[in-house]
Amino acid sequence: MNPITIFYIIIGILTIDFIVDKILNALNAKHYNDPVPSVLSDVYNEEEYKKSGAYKKENYKFSVLTSTFSFILTITFFFIDGFEYVDNIARNISHSPIIIALIFFGIIVLGSSLLSLPFSYYHTFVIEEKYGFNKTSKKVFILDKIKGGLISAILGGGILALIIWFYQLTGEHFWMYAWGAISLFTIFMNMFYTKLIVPLFNKQTPLEEGPLREQIETYALKVGFNLDKIFVIDGSKRSTKANAYFSGFGSQKQVTLYDTLINDLENDEIVAVLAHEVGHYKRNHIIVNLISSVLLTGITLFILSVFINIPEFSLAIGVKTPSFHAGLIAFGILYSPISELTGLLMNFISRKFEYQADNYAKMTYTGQPLISSLKKLSKNSLSNLTPHPAYVFVHYSHPTLLQRIKNLTA
């Protein structure tokens, strides 16, 4: 296929993706002030509902600004042969394909991060601050960006270097070796993320002895769930928003509760949230998600191996010397419609899993404290109670609050 044709297909994909995203967001924004369903009438009072609407509108306007800026910048970069310029810089520094690729992506990621930094700063210290969510200091904000960037460079750069090394070593069969390596890395991170990465950003401490721990341990014993690793994370150093998550499997399984969650909810509500997380484990959702991720990675790498040797991919983005890293950019965009479809499927499955976890909590504990906890968490984060169905279908990995409560009260 002609490189010019591929170029305009790429531009078309980026443009359609941008337009669809804007349409979905606009549809969703029209529902911000819809009447609240009667079953959710106790979530907000009138003043809080106005505040929620204002928060959502401000975030919507800000997202339109940032996404439009990003889209225009990306399209401009393609038309001025920005990738060729970056590729030349990398080739002037080294002749090693691995080093060239690392410099190439390093410049692009660094440039993108620096351009998005003012927007990230504004969102954190203006919008989130205005509505009482932000607890992040400027020092923590800067350190987070630096540490996040270094971790991404080390892990992402390491995986990229390994893939290109396999490509040089085995040619078109590189995808099998890359798949094996990435799969092992994925499993390793699933097991040890909370031990290796989380401590770089947050302090985790074991949940102290007391009524809450006793209630959790009583529940765990009741459902035959061996849980001796219950940690509290200092989420309040960054935001007032609350969360809880389950990580690892086997001997490495761990439940992490945000300190904001403990502050916002009653003990029986926290146990209900925990019961939901245990439900994910008991229903094998963690293993299914892990296997799905590994399989999707393998399929993607196989398709990449079929197309990566086509020089027109590199030429399509303006890079005159065909290479793995330039072809990877073109492939990533051309493959994105398939990624969108698999994303829709994974979100659909995720929403089903959430219902199953809710049902498990209802069956093994009780539904009412889970309902009250969901309402409190929605209220405290000024959540949208009336999202547009199309927006939910495309973007939500969880059912809406209304859908979850209807399910729990059925």
C-alpha positions in Angstrom: 0.0 0.0 0.0 1.2 3.5 -0.8 2.8 5.3 2.2 0.6 8.4 1.4 -2.5 6.3 1.6 -1.4 4.8 5.0 -0.6 8.3 6.2 -4.1 9.6 5.5 -5.6 6.4 7.0 -3.7 7.2 10.2 -4.9 10.8 10.1 -8.4 9.6 9.6 -8.3 7.2 12.5 -6.9 9.9 14.8 -9.6 12.4 13.6 -12.5 9.9 13.9 -11.4 8.9 17.4 -11.2 12.5 18.4 -14.7 13.3 17.0 -16.3 10.2 18.5 -14.8 11.1 21.9 -16.1 14.6 21.7 -19.6 13.5 20.8 -19.7 11.0 23.6 -18.5 13.6 26.1 -21.0 16.1 24.8 -23.9 13.6 25.1 -22.8 12.8 28.7 -22.5 16.5 29.6 -26.2 17.1 28.6 -27.2 14.7 31.4 -25.3 16.3 34.2 -28.4 18.1 35.6 -31.0 15.4 34.9 -33.4 14.6 37.7 -31.9 12.2 40.2 -33.7 8.8 40.3 -35.7 8.4 43.5 -33.6 5.5 44.7 -30.6 7.9 44.7 -32.4 10.9 46.1 -30.5 10.6 49.4 -27.1 10.8 47.8 -27.0 14.6 47.4 -29.0 17.4 48.9 -29.8 20.3 46.6 -26.6 22.3 47.3 -24.4 19.2 47.0 -26.1 18.3 43.7 -25.4 21.8 42.3 -21.8 21.4 43.4 -21.5 18.0 41.7 -22.9 19.5 38.5 -20.5 22.4 38.6 -17.6 20.0 39.2 -18.5 17.8 36.2 -19.0 20.8 33.9 -15.7 22.3 34.8 -13.9 19.0 34.2 -15.8 18.6 30.9 -14.7 22.0 29.6 -11.2 21.3 30.8 -11.1 17.9 29.0 -12.3 19.5 25.8 -9.5 22.0 26.0 -6.7 19.5 26.8 -7.9 16.9 24.2 -8.3 19.5 21.5 -4.8 20.8 22.2 -3.4 17.3 22.2 -5.2 16.4 18.9 -4.0 19.6 17.1 -0.4 19.1 18.3 -0.4 15.4 17.2 -1.8 16.1 13.8 0.6 19.0 13.3 3.5 16.7 14.3 2.5 14.3 11.6 2.3 17.0 8.9 5.6 18.6 9.7 7.4 15.2 9.7 8.2 15.5 13.4 9.0 11.8 13.6 11.7 12.1 11.0 13.2 15.0 12.9 13.3 13.0 16.1 14.6 9.9 14.3 17.5 11.9 12.8 18.4 13.2 16.3 18.5 9.6 17.6 20.6 8.3 14.6 23.1 11.1 15.1 23.7 9.9 18.7 24.0 6.1 18.1 24.0 3.4 15.4 22.5 0.7 17.6 18.8 0.0 16.7 18.0 -0.5 20.4 19.6 2.8 21.5 18.1 4.7 18.6 14.6 3.4 19.5 15.1 4.3 23.2 16.2 7.8 22.3 13.4 8.1 19.8 10.6 7.2 22.2 12.4 8.9 25.1 12.3 12.3 23.2 8.6 11.8 22.2 7.5 10.8 25.7 9.5 13.5 27.4 8.2 16.2 25.1 4.6 15.0 25.6 5.0 14.9 29.4 6.4 18.4 29.5 3.6 19.8 27.3 1.0 18.1 29.4 2.5 19.2 32.7 0.8 22.6 32.9 -2.6 21.0 32.3 -1.9 18.4 35.0 -0.8 21.1 37.4 -3.9 23.2 36.7 -6.3 20.2 37.1 -4.7 19.3 40.4 -4.1 22.7 42.0 -7.0 24.6 40.5 -10.0 22.4 39.8 -9.4 19.6 42.4 -8.4 22.3 44.9 -11.5 24.4 44.2 -13.8 21.4 45.0 -11.9 20.3 48.1 -10.3 17.2 46.7 -6.6 18.1 46.4 -4.3 17.4 49.3 -1.2 17.1 47.2 1.7 19.5 48.0 3.7 21.0 45.1 6.7 19.0 46.3 4.8 15.7 46.2 3.3 16.6 42.8 6.8 17.2 41.3 8.3 14.1 42.9 5.4 12.0 41.6 6.1 13.2 38.1 9.8 12.5 38.4 9.4 9.1 40.0 6.6 8.1 37.5 8.7 9.2 34.6 11.8 7.2 35.8 9.7 4.1 36.5 8.1 4.3 33.0 11.5 4.8 31.4 13.1 1.9 33.2 10.2 -0.6 32.8 8.9 0.6 29.4 12.4 1.2 28.0 13.5 -2.3 29.3 10.6 -4.0 27.6 11.1 -2.1 24.3 14.8 -2.9 24.3 14.0 -6.6 24.9 11.4 -6.7 22.1 13.8 -5.2 19.6 16.6 -7.5 20.8 14.3 -10.5 20.1 13.4 -9.0 16.7 17.1 -8.7 15.8 17.8 -12.2 17.0 14.9 -14.2 15.7 13.3 -12.0 13.0 9.5 -12.6 12.4 9.4 -15.1 15.3 10.3 -12.4 17.8 6.6 -12.1 18.9 6.7 -15.5 20.7 9.8 -14.6 22.8 8.4 -11.1 23.5 5.1 -12.6 24.5 6.7 -15.0 26.9 8.8 -12.2 28.5 5.9 -9.8 28.7 3.7 -12.5 30.2 6.2 -13.3 32.9 6.6 -9.6 33.6 2.8 -9.1 33.8 2.4 -12.0 36.3 5.4 -10.7 38.3 3.9 -7.2 38.6 0.5 -8.6 39.5 2.1 -10.4 42.4 4.6 -7.8 43.6 3.3 -4.4 42.5 2.2 -3.5 46.0 5.6 -4.4 47.4 7.8 -2.9 44.8 6.0 0.1 43.2 3.4 1.4 45.7 6.0 2.1 48.4 7.7 4.5 46.1 4.7 6.8 46.2 2.7 5.9 49.3 3.2 4.6 52.8 1.5 1.3 53.6 0.9 0.1 57.1 -0.8 -3.0 58.4 -4.3 -2.3 59.6 -4.1 -1.9 63.4 -5.7 -4.2 65.9 -9.2 -3.1 66.8 -12.9 -3.6 66.0 -12.5 -3.1 62.2 -9.7 -5.7 61.9 -11.7 -8.1 64.1 -14.8 -7.7 61.8 -12.7 -8.2 58.7 -11.0 -11.3 60.1 -14.4 -12.7 61.3 -15.8 -12.3 57.8 -12.7 -13.8 56.2 -12.9 -16.8 58.4 -16.6 -17.2 57.6 -16.1 -17.3 53.9 -12.9 -19.4 54.2 -10.6 -16.7 52.8 -7.1 -16.7 54.2 -6.4 -13.0 54.6 -3.6 -11.9 56.8 -2.3 -9.0 54.7 -4.6 -6.0 55.3 -2.9 -2.7 54.7 -3.9 1.0 54.9 -2.4 3.4 52.4 -2.0 7.1 53.0 -4.2 8.2 50.0 -5.1 11.4 52.0 -1.7 12.8 51.2 -2.9 13.4 47.6 -6.7 13.5 47.6 -9.9 13.1 49.7 -11.2 10.5 47.3 -11.4 7.0 48.7 -10.7 3.6 47.3 -9.9 0.0 48.1 -8.3 -2.7 45.9 -7.3 -6.3 45.9 -3.9 -7.3 44.5 -1.8 -10.4 44.0 -2.8 -14.0 44.3 -1.8 -17.1 46.2 0.5 -16.3 49.1 0.9 -12.7 47.8 -2.7 -11.7 47.9 -3.4 -8.4 49.8 -6.2 -6.0 50.5 -5.4 -2.3 50.6 -7.7 0.2 52.1 -7.3 3.9 51.6 -7.2 5.9 54.9 -9.8 8.1 53.3 -12.1 5.0 53.0 -11.7 4.2 56.7 -12.5 7.9 57.6 -15.5 8.1 55.3 -17.3 4.8 56.0 -18.6 2.9 59.0 -17.0 -0.5 59.9 -19.8 -2.6 58.5 -19.6 -0.6 55.2 -15.9 -1.2 55.0 -16.4 -4.9 55.5 -19.0 -4.9 52.8 -16.5 -3.2 50.4 -14.0 -5.8 51.4 -16.6 -8.5 50.8 -16.9 -7.2 47.2 -13.2 -7.4 46.7 -13.1 -10.9 48.1 -15.9 -11.7 45.6 -13.6 -10.8 42.8 -11.0 -13.3 44.1 -13.5 -16.0 44.8 -15.1 -15.7 41.4 -11.6 -16.0 39.8 -11.9 -12.5 38.2 -8.3 -11.7 38.9 -7.0 -14.8 37.2 -9.5 -14.4 34.2 -8.3 -10.8 33.8 -4.7 -11.8 33.9 -5.2 -14.6 31.3 -7.2 -12.3 29.1 -4.4 -9.7 29.3 -1.8 -12.3 28.4 -3.8 -13.6 25.5 -4.6 -10.1 24.1 -0.9 -9.3 24.3 0.0 -12.4 22.4 -2.5 -11.7 19.6 -1.3 -8.1 19.3 2.3 -9.1 19.1 1.5 -11.7 16.5 -0.3 -9.2 14.3 2.6 -6.8 14.9 5.1 -9.4 13.6 3.1 -9.7 10.4 3.2 -5.9 9.6 6.3 -4.6 11.3 8.6 -5.5 8.3 6.5 -3.4 5.9 8.7 -0.3 5.1 5.6 1.7 4.0 4.6 1.9 7.7 7.7 3.9 8.6 7.5 6.0 5.4 3.9 6.8 6.2 4.8 8.7 9.3 7.6 10.5 7.4 10.6 8.5 8.6 12.8 7.9 5.5 14.8 5.1 7.1 12.4 2.2 7.8 12.9 0.8 11.3 11.1 -1.2 14.0 10.4 1.8 16.2 9.0 3.9 13.4 6.8 1.0 12.2 5.7 0.6 15.8 4.2 4.1 15.9 2.2 3.5 12.7 1.1 0.1 13.8 -0.1 1.4 17.1 -2.4 3.9 15.5 -3.6 1.5 12.7 -4.3 -1.2 15.3 -6.2 1.2 17.6 -9.7 0.5 16.2 -9.1 -3.1 17.1 -7.9 -2.0 20.6 -11.1 0.0 20.9 -13.2 -3.0 20.2 -11.3 -5.3 22.6 -11.6 -2.4 25.1 -15.4 -2.4 24.8 -15.5 -6.1 25.3 -13.2 -6.0 28.4 -15.3 -3.2 29.9 -18.5 -5.2 29.2 -16.9 -8.2 31.0 -15.6 -6.0 33.8 -19.1 -4.7 34.4 -20.4 -8.2 34.6 -17.7 -9.1 37.1 -18.7 -6.1 39.3 -22.3 -7.4 39.5 -20.9 -10.8 40.4 -18.7 -9.3 43.1 -21.6 -7.3 44.5 -23.8 -10.4 44.6 -21.1 -12.3 46.4 -20.9 -9.5 49.0 -24.7 -9.5 49.3 -24.8 -13.3 49.7 -21.9 -13.7 52.2 -22.3 -10.5 54.2 -25.3 -8.2 53.4 -26.3 -5.8 50.7 -27.4 -2.8 52.7 -24.0 -1.6 54.0 -22.6 -2.0 50.5 -25.4 0.2 49.1 -24.8 2.8 51.7 -21.0 2.7 51.1 -21.5 3.1 47.4 -23.7 6.1 47.9 -21.2 7.7 50.3 -18.3 7.2 48.0 -20.3 8.6 45.1 -21.3 11.6 47.1 -17.7 12.3 48.4 -16.3 12.2 44.9 -19.1 14.2 43.4 -19.8 11.4 40.9 -22.2 11.7 38.0 -25.4 9.9 39.0 -27.0 10.2 35.5 -24.4 9.4 32.8 -25.5 8.8 29.2 -25.9 5.1 28.3 -23.5 5.4 25.3 -20.8 7.0 27.5 -21.3 4.2 30.0 -21.0 1.5 27.3 -17.8 2.9 26.0 -16.0 4.2 29.0 -17.3 2.6 32.2 -15.5 -0.5 33.6 -18.1 -0.5 36.5 -21.9 -0.4 36.3 -23.4 3.0 37.3 -24.4 3.5 40.9 -28.1 3.2 39.9 -27.5 -0.1 38.1 -25.5 -1.5 41.1 -28.2 -0.6 43.6 -31.0 -2.0 41.5 -29.0 -5.2 41.3 -28.3 -5.3 45.0 -32.0 -4.7 45.9 -33.4 -7.1 43.3 
